[in-house]
């Protein structure tokens, strides 16, 4: 299966933080033919094990997305919302949304609410219900909704909601399918609840106790008008090797090993330094007595909006880099 097909499949599933079941089922189905063992832990992380004789290596991509949760149903049938993860009301305005049961609506604002500094309290979802009773037959308080914008391909560029982080999940599935022999004891973790505080991966990393770990996620770019040096990467320039973000300073030995692997395999790479934001690496690297942790990042524009953009070649280079890194037996931790 091609990377774009993986992304389409995963984005068709419902998976906001705390309700990742549909995404987990889709990934488990796609991973099963290539795995020795597929399990789910108590929090809901999907752990795919491919056995090897070397040290334990953990590759992680979070499978949850940001979203909305219904908090009130008004007498007129409109739905008031809370946020699940980092949603900005102004970026979601007039976007179609869908609920787990298939009900669709539009995210809108009150007529008098100003666009500048728009608050979620001034917004609602309109599902076309005539009144509260009609709305309650379709949606309940506590139901979650996600963006319902399409996943499209424009040349090498993919435009889609939830490339953060379904594109990284697609990369790990591609790695698993292409990995013939496994010299290291490999665990692929598709984690839950990253968007609300790196929660799921904490339990997965504790249970696996890896020697090495790489978090695979999207990263912000510095190639759009007015980006103001928010990131250090650009679309189409290759895989990004994470150096640091607000959650982690990657281990120098892991950064160097990734750079060496890229050079040996002639894989285009760039360095990823983010001023704000973090990844599951932030929770992994302090697990137990500490883990040699790094990150492989996919450059992405418009993160956390309904229309994120990434380059499929960058994603392919990330998969190539992960395979090159794991293609030799890593030295055990002394």
DRENDO-1510 file (C-alpha; in Angstrom, 1 decimal, always signed):
<recs>
REC; n; res; u; v; w
REC; 1; UNK; +0.0; +0.0; +0.0 .
REC; 2; UNK; +1.3; +3.5; -0.9 .
REC; 3; UNK; +1.7; +6.2; +1.8 .
REC; 4; UNK; -1.2; +8.2; +0.4 .
REC; 5; UNK; -3.5; +5.2; +0.6 .
REC; 6; UNK; -2.5; +4.6; +4.3 .
REC; 7; UNK; -3.3; +8.2; +5.1 .
REC; 8; UNK; -6.7; +8.0; +3.3 .
REC; 9; UNK; -7.6; +4.8; +5.3 .
REC; 10; UNK; -6.5; +6.2; +8.6 .
REC; 11; UNK; -8.3; +9.6; +8.1 .
REC; 12; UNK; -11.6; +7.8; +7.4 .
REC; 13; UNK; -11.5; +6.5; +11.0 .
REC; 14; UNK; -12.6; +8.5; +14.0 .
REC; 15; UNK; -9.8; +9.1; +16.5 .
REC; 16; UNK; -9.7; +12.2; +18.7 .
REC; 17; UNK; -7.7; +11.9; +21.9 .
REC; 18; UNK; -9.3; +9.4; +24.3 .
REC; 19; UNK; -11.4; +7.8; +21.6 .
REC; 20; UNK; -8.9; +6.3; +19.2 .
REC; 21; UNK; -10.5; +2.9; +18.8 .
REC; 22; UNK; -11.4; +3.1; +15.1 .
REC; 23; UNK; -7.9; +4.3; +14.2 .
REC; 24; UNK; -6.3; +1.6; +16.3 .
REC; 25; UNK; -8.4; -1.1; +14.6 .
REC; 26; UNK; -7.4; +0.1; +11.2 .
REC; 27; UNK; -3.7; +0.2; +12.1 .
REC; 28; UNK; -3.8; -3.2; +13.7 .
REC; 29; UNK; -5.4; -4.7; +10.6 .
REC; 30; UNK; -2.8; -3.2; +8.4 .
REC; 31; UNK; +0.1; -4.2; +10.6 .
REC; 32; UNK; -0.9; -7.8; +11.5 .
REC; 33; UNK; +0.6; -9.5; +8.4 .
REC; 34; UNK; +4.1; -8.2; +9.1 .
REC; 35; UNK; +4.1; -8.5; +12.9 .
REC; 36; UNK; +5.0; -11.2; +15.4 .
REC; 37; UNK; +2.7; -9.8; +18.0 .
REC; 38; UNK; +0.0; -7.0; +18.1 .
REC; 39; UNK; -1.3; -6.0; +21.5 .
REC; 40; UNK; -3.2; -3.1; +23.1 .
REC; 41; UNK; -2.4; -1.9; +26.6 .
REC; 42; UNK; -4.7; -0.5; +29.3 .
REC; 43; UNK; -4.6; +3.1; +28.0 .
REC; 44; UNK; -5.2; +2.0; +24.4 .
REC; 45; UNK; -1.8; +2.2; +22.9 .
REC; 46; UNK; -1.3; -0.2; +20.0 .
REC; 47; UNK; +2.0; -2.1; +20.3 .
REC; 48; UNK; +3.3; -4.0; +17.3 .
REC; 49; UNK; +6.3; -6.3; +18.1 .
REC; 50; UNK; +8.7; -7.6; +15.5 .
REC; 51; UNK; +11.2; -9.8; +17.2 .
REC; 52; UNK; +15.0; -9.5; +16.9 .
REC; 53; UNK; +18.1; -10.5; +18.8 .
REC; 54; UNK; +19.5; -7.0; +19.3 .
REC; 55; UNK; +18.6; -4.3; +21.8 .
REC; 56; UNK; +15.0; -3.0; +22.2 .
REC; 57; UNK; +14.2; -0.3; +19.8 .
REC; 58; UNK; +10.9; +1.7; +20.1 .
REC; 59; UNK; +9.5; +3.7; +17.2 .
REC; 60; UNK; +6.5; +5.8; +18.2 .
REC; 61; UNK; +3.8; +7.7; +16.3 .
REC; 62; UNK; +0.7; +9.0; +18.1 .
REC; 63; UNK; -2.5; +8.0; +16.4 .
REC; 64; UNK; -4.9; +10.5; +18.2 .
REC; 65; UNK; -6.0; +13.8; +16.7 .
REC; 66; UNK; -7.4; +17.1; +18.1 .
REC; 67; UNK; -11.1; +17.4; +18.1 .
REC; 68; UNK; -14.3; +18.8; +19.8 .
REC; 69; UNK; -16.5; +17.4; +22.5 .
REC; 70; UNK; -20.2; +18.3; +23.0 .
REC; 71; UNK; -20.8; +20.0; +26.4 .
REC; 72; UNK; -24.3; +21.4; +25.9 .
REC; 73; UNK; -27.3; +21.0; +23.6 .
REC; 74; UNK; -29.3; +24.2; +23.4 .
REC; 75; UNK; -33.0; +24.4; +23.1 .
REC; 76; UNK; -32.7; +25.6; +19.5 .
REC; 77; UNK; -30.7; +22.4; +18.6 .
REC; 78; UNK; -27.2; +24.0; +18.4 .
REC; 79; UNK; -24.3; +22.2; +20.1 .
REC; 80; UNK; -21.8; +23.9; +22.4 .
REC; 81; UNK; -18.3; +22.5; +22.6 .
REC; 82; UNK; -15.2; +21.9; +24.5 .
REC; 83; UNK; -11.8; +21.4; +22.9 .
REC; 84; UNK; -9.8; +18.1; +22.8 .
REC; 85; UNK; -6.3; +19.2; +22.3 .
REC; 86; UNK; -4.9; +22.4; +20.7 .
REC; 87; UNK; -7.7; +23.8; +18.6 .
REC; 88; UNK; -8.0; +27.5; +17.8 .
REC; 89; UNK; -11.6; +28.6; +17.1 .
REC; 90; UNK; -10.6; +31.0; +14.4 .
REC; 91; UNK; -8.7; +28.3; +12.5 .
REC; 92; UNK; -11.7; +25.9; +12.6 .
REC; 93; UNK; -14.4; +28.4; +11.6 .
REC; 94; UNK; -16.9; +27.3; +9.0 .
REC; 95; UNK; -15.3; +23.9; +8.7 .
REC; 96; UNK; -17.4; +20.7; +8.3 .
REC; 97; UNK; -17.2; +18.3; +11.2 .
REC; 98; UNK; -18.3; +14.7; +11.7 .
REC; 99; UNK; -19.2; +12.7; +14.7 .
REC; 100; UNK; -18.4; +9.0; +15.4 .
REC; 101; UNK; -21.9; +7.9; +14.4 .
REC; 102; UNK; -21.6; +9.7; +11.0 .
REC; 103; UNK; -23.7; +12.8; +11.9 .
REC; 104; UNK; -22.2; +15.8; +10.2 .
REC; 105; UNK; -22.4; +19.5; +10.9 .
REC; 106; UNK; -20.6; +22.8; +10.5 .
REC; 107; UNK; -18.5; +24.7; +13.1 .
REC; 108; UNK; -19.8; +28.3; +13.2 .
REC; 109; UNK; -19.7; +31.4; +15.3 .
REC; 110; UNK; -22.3; +33.7; +16.9 .
REC; 111; UNK; -23.2; +36.5; +14.6 .
REC; 112; UNK; -21.9; +39.3; +16.8 .
REC; 113; UNK; -18.7; +37.5; +17.8 .
REC; 114; UNK; -15.6; +39.2; +16.4 .
REC; 115; UNK; -13.1; +37.2; +14.2 .
REC; 116; UNK; -10.2; +38.7; +16.1 .
REC; 117; UNK; -9.5; +36.8; +19.3 .
REC; 118; UNK; -12.4; +34.5; +18.7 .
REC; 119; UNK; -13.3; +32.3; +21.7 .
REC; 120; UNK; -14.7; +28.7; +21.6 .
REC; 121; UNK; -17.4; +29.9; +23.9 .
REC; 122; UNK; -18.7; +32.1; +21.1 .
REC; 123; UNK; -18.9; +29.1; +18.7 .
REC; 124; UNK; -21.2; +26.2; +18.1 .
REC; 125; UNK; -21.8; +23.3; +15.8 .
REC; 126; UNK; -25.0; +23.3; +13.6 .
REC; 127; UNK; -26.2; +19.8; +12.7 .
REC; 128; UNK; -29.4; +21.2; +11.2 .
REC; 129; UNK; -31.6; +20.0; +14.1 .
REC; 130; UNK; -34.9; +21.8; +14.5 .
REC; 131; UNK; -34.7; +21.9; +18.3 .
REC; 132; UNK; -33.1; +20.3; +21.3 .
REC; 133; UNK; -35.2; +17.1; +21.2 .
REC; 134; UNK; -34.3; +16.6; +17.5 .
REC; 135; UNK; -30.6; +17.2; +18.2 .
REC; 136; UNK; -30.6; +14.7; +21.1 .
REC; 137; UNK; -31.7; +12.0; +18.8 .
REC; 138; UNK; -28.6; +12.5; +16.8 .
REC; 139; UNK; -25.8; +13.6; +19.2 .
REC; 140; UNK; -25.3; +13.3; +23.0 .
REC; 141; UNK; -23.3; +15.4; +25.5 .
REC; 142; UNK; -19.8; +13.8; +25.6 .
REC; 143; UNK; -19.8; +12.9; +21.9 .
REC; 144; UNK; -16.7; +13.9; +20.0 .
REC; 145; UNK; -16.3; +15.4; +16.6 .
REC; 146; UNK; -13.4; +15.8; +14.1 .
REC; 147; UNK; -12.7; +17.8; +11.0 .
REC; 148; UNK; -14.5; +16.4; +7.9 .
REC; 149; UNK; -12.4; +18.0; +5.2 .
REC; 150; UNK; -11.1; +15.8; +2.4 .
REC; 151; UNK; -7.8; +14.1; +1.9 .
REC; 152; UNK; -6.4; +15.1; -1.5 .
REC; 153; UNK; -3.2; +14.7; -3.4 .
REC; 154; UNK; -1.8; +17.6; -5.5 .
REC; 155; UNK; +1.3; +16.3; -7.2 .
REC; 156; UNK; +3.7; +15.3; -4.4 .
REC; 157; UNK; +1.8; +17.3; -1.8 .
REC; 158; UNK; -0.9; +15.8; +0.3 .
REC; 159; UNK; -3.5; +18.2; +1.8 .
REC; 160; UNK; -5.6; +16.8; +4.6 .
REC; 161; UNK; -6.8; +17.1; +8.1 .
REC; 162; UNK; -4.8; +15.2; +10.7 .
REC; 163; UNK; -1.6; +14.7; +8.9 .
REC; 164; UNK; -0.6; +15.4; +12.6 .
REC; 165; UNK; -0.1; +12.5; +13.0 .
REC; 166; UNK; -1.7; +10.1; +10.6 .
REC; 167; UNK; +1.1; +10.7; +8.1 .
REC; 168; UNK; +3.7; +9.4; +10.7 .
REC; 169; UNK; +1.5; +6.4; +11.4 .
REC; 170; UNK; +1.6; +5.8; +7.7 .
REC; 171; UNK; +5.4; +6.0; +7.7 .
REC; 172; UNK; +5.6; +3.4; +10.5 .
REC; 173; UNK; +3.3; +1.1; +8.6 .
REC; 174; UNK; +5.4; +1.5; +5.5 .
REC; 175; UNK; +8.6; +0.7; +7.5 .
REC; 176; UNK; +7.0; -2.4; +8.9 .
REC; 177; UNK; +5.9; -3.6; +5.5 .
REC; 178; UNK; +9.4; -3.0; +4.0 .
REC; 179; UNK; +11.4; -4.4; +6.9 .
REC; 180; UNK; +12.6; -7.8; +5.7 .
REC; 181; UNK; +14.9; -8.8; +8.5 .
REC; 182; UNK; +14.9; -7.3; +12.0 .
REC; 183; UNK; +18.3; -7.3; +13.6 .
REC; 184; UNK; +17.0; -5.4; +16.6 .
REC; 185; UNK; +14.1; -6.2; +18.9 .
REC; 186; UNK; +11.6; -3.8; +17.4 .
REC; 187; UNK; +8.5; -2.3; +19.0 .
REC; 188; UNK; +6.2; +0.1; +16.9 .
REC; 189; UNK; +4.0; +2.0; +19.3 .
REC; 190; UNK; +0.9; +3.9; +18.0 .
REC; 191; UNK; +0.2; +6.0; +21.0 .
REC; 192; UNK; -3.0; +7.6; +22.4 .
REC; 193; UNK; -3.6; +11.0; +24.0 .
REC; 194; UNK; -0.5; +12.7; +22.7 .
REC; 195; UNK; -2.4; +15.9; +21.9 .
REC; 196; UNK; -3.6; +16.3; +25.5 .
REC; 197; UNK; -0.2; +15.9; +27.2 .
REC; 198; UNK; +1.9; +13.0; +25.9 .
REC; 199; UNK; -0.1; +10.7; +28.1 .
REC; 200; UNK; -0.4; +7.3; +26.4 .
REC; 201; UNK; +3.3; +6.8; +25.5 .
REC; 202; UNK; +4.3; +7.1; +29.2 .
REC; 203; UNK; +2.8; +3.7; +29.9 .
REC; 204; UNK; +4.0; +2.1; +26.7 .
REC; 205; UNK; +7.6; +3.2; +27.2 .
REC; 206; UNK; +7.5; +2.1; +30.9 .
REC; 207; UNK; +6.3; -1.4; +29.8 .
REC; 208; UNK; +8.7; -1.8; +26.9 .
REC; 209; UNK; +11.7; -0.3; +28.6 .
REC; 210; UNK; +13.5; +0.4; +25.3 .
REC; 211; UNK; +17.2; +0.9; +24.8 .
REC; 212; UNK; +16.6; +3.3; +21.9 .
REC; 213; UNK; +13.5; +5.3; +20.9 .
REC; 214; UNK; +12.5; +7.5; +18.1 .
REC; 215; UNK; +9.4; +9.6; +18.0 .
REC; 216; UNK; +8.0; +10.1; +14.5 .
REC; 217; UNK; +5.8; +13.2; +14.2 .
REC; 218; UNK; +5.1; +16.3; +12.0 .
REC; 219; UNK; +7.1; +19.5; +12.6 .
REC; 220; UNK; +6.4; +23.1; +11.9 .
REC; 221; UNK; +8.0; +24.8; +8.9 .
REC; 222; UNK; +9.9; +27.9; +8.0 .
REC; 223; UNK; +8.9; +28.2; +4.3 .
REC; 224; UNK; +5.6; +30.2; +4.3 .
REC; 225; UNK; +5.1; +34.0; +4.2 .
REC; 226; UNK; +5.5; +35.5; +7.7 .
REC; 227; UNK; +6.6; +32.2; +9.3 .
REC; 228; UNK; +9.0; +34.2; +11.4 .
REC; 229; UNK; +11.5; +31.3; +11.9 .
REC; 230; UNK; +8.9; +29.2; +13.8 .
REC; 231; UNK; +10.8; +26.1; +12.6 .
REC; 232; UNK; +13.9; +25.2; +10.8 .
REC; 233; UNK; +12.6; +22.9; +8.0 .
REC; 234; UNK; +11.0; +23.2; +4.6 .
REC; 235; UNK; +8.7; +21.1; +2.5 .
REC; 236; UNK; +10.4; +19.0; -0.1 .
REC; 237; UNK; +13.8; +19.2; +1.5 .
REC; 238; UNK; +13.9; +15.7; +3.0 .
REC; 239; UNK; +13.4; +14.0; +6.3 .
REC; 240; UNK; +14.0; +16.1; +9.5 .
REC; 241; UNK; +16.2; +14.9; +12.2 .
REC; 242; UNK; +15.0; +16.3; +15.5 .
REC; 243; UNK; +17.6; +18.2; +17.6 .
REC; 244; UNK; +15.2; +19.7; +20.2 .
REC; 245; UNK; +11.8; +21.1; +20.9 .
REC; 246; UNK; +10.1; +22.3; +24.1 .
REC; 247; UNK; +9.7; +18.7; +25.4 .
REC; 248; UNK; +13.1; +17.2; +24.6 .
REC; 249; UNK; +16.7; +17.8; +23.8 .
REC; 250; UNK; +17.5; +14.7; +21.7 .
REC; 251; UNK; +20.5; +12.6; +22.8 .
REC; 252; UNK; +23.5; +13.6; +20.7 .
REC; 253; UNK; +24.5; +10.0; +20.1 .
REC; 254; UNK; +21.1; +9.3; +18.5 .
REC; 255; UNK; +21.2; +12.5; +16.4 .
REC; 256; UNK; +24.7; +11.6; +15.2 .
REC; 257; UNK; +23.6; +8.0; +14.4 .
REC; 258; UNK; +20.7; +9.3; +12.3 .
REC; 259; UNK; +22.9; +11.7; +10.5 .
REC; 260; UNK; +25.4; +8.9; +9.7 .
REC; 261; UNK; +22.7; +6.6; +8.5 .
REC; 262; UNK; +21.3; +9.3; +6.2 .
REC; 263; UNK; +24.7; +10.0; +4.8 .
REC; 264; UNK; +25.5; +6.4; +4.2 .
REC; 265; UNK; +22.2; +5.8; +2.4 .
REC; 266; UNK; +22.2; +9.1; +0.5 .
REC; 267; UNK; +18.9; +10.2; +2.1 .
REC; 268; UNK; +18.2; +14.0; +2.1 .
REC; 269; UNK; +17.8; +15.3; +5.6 .
REC; 270; UNK; +17.5; +18.6; +7.5 .
REC; 271; UNK; +17.7; +19.5; +11.2 .
REC; 272; UNK; +14.5; +20.0; +13.2 .
REC; 273; UNK; +14.5; +22.6; +16.0 .
REC; 274; UNK; +11.2; +23.8; +17.2 .
REC; 275; UNK; +10.7; +26.8; +19.5 .
REC; 276; UNK; +7.4; +25.6; +20.8 .
REC; 277; UNK; +5.5; +22.3; +20.9 .
REC; 278; UNK; +6.6; +18.8; +21.6 .
REC; 279; UNK; +6.3; +15.2; +20.7 .
REC; 280; UNK; +6.1; +11.8; +22.5 .
REC; 281; UNK; +9.9; +12.0; +22.7 .
REC; 282; UNK; +9.4; +14.3; +25.7 .
REC; 283; UNK; +7.8; +11.6; +27.7 .
REC; 284; UNK; +9.9; +8.7; +26.5 .
REC; 285; UNK; +13.4; +10.0; +27.2 .
REC; 286; UNK; +12.8; +10.3; +31.0 .
REC; 287; UNK; +11.3; +6.8; +31.4 .
REC; 288; UNK; +12.8; +4.6; +34.1 .
REC; 289; UNK; +16.6; +5.3; +34.1 .
REC; 290; UNK; +16.4; +7.2; +30.8 .
REC; 291; UNK; +16.2; +6.2; +27.2 .
REC; 292; UNK; +18.5; +7.1; +24.3 .
REC; 293; UNK; +15.9; +9.1; +22.4 .
REC; 294; UNK; +15.7; +11.0; +19.1 .
REC; 295; UNK; +13.1; +12.0; +16.6 .
REC; 296; UNK; +12.4; +11.8; +12.9 .
REC; 297; UNK; +10.1; +14.6; +11.7 .
REC; 298; UNK; +7.9; +15.2; +8.7 .
REC; 299; UNK; +7.7; +18.9; +7.7 .
REC; 300; UNK; +4.1; +20.1; +7.7 .
REC; 301; UNK; +2.3; +23.4; +7.0 .
REC; 302; UNK; -0.8; +24.6; +8.8 .
REC; 303; UNK; -0.6; +22.2; +11.7 .
REC; 304; UNK; -3.8; +21.8; +13.7 .
REC; 305; UNK; -5.9; +23.3; +11.0 .
REC; 306; UNK; -8.4; +21.4; +8.8 .
REC; 307; UNK; -6.0; +21.7; +5.8 .
REC; 308; UNK; -2.5; +20.6; +6.8 .
REC; 309; UNK; +0.0; +20.1; +4.0 .
REC; 310; UNK; +3.0; +17.8; +3.6 .
REC; 311; UNK; +5.2; +16.4; +0.9 .
REC; 312; UNK; +4.9; +12.7; +0.3 .
REC; 313; UNK; +8.6; +12.5; -0.7 .
REC; 314; UNK; +9.6; +13.9; +2.7 .
REC; 315; UNK; +7.5; +11.1; +4.3 .
REC; 316; UNK; +9.1; +8.5; +2.1 .
REC; 317; UNK; +12.6; +9.8; +3.1 .
REC; 318; UNK; +11.6; +9.5; +6.7 .
REC; 319; UNK; +10.7; +5.9; +6.2 .
REC; 320; UNK; +14.0; +5.3; +4.3 .
REC; 321; UNK; +15.9; +6.9; +7.2 .
REC; 322; UNK; +14.2; +4.7; +9.8 .
REC; 323; UNK; +15.0; +1.6; +7.8 .
REC; 324; UNK; +18.6; +2.8; +7.4 .
REC; 325; UNK; +18.9; +3.4; +11.1 .
REC; 326; UNK; +17.6; +0.0; +12.0 .
REC; 327; UNK; +19.2; -1.9; +9.2 .
REC; 328; UNK; +22.2; -2.8; +11.3 .
REC; 329; UNK; +22.2; -4.3; +14.8 .
REC; 330; UNK; +22.5; -1.5; +17.3 .
REC; 331; UNK; +25.0; -1.7; +20.1 .
REC; 332; UNK; +23.4; -2.6; +23.5 .
REC; 333; UNK; +23.5; +0.0; +26.2 .
REC; 334; UNK; +26.5; -0.6; +28.5 .
</recs>
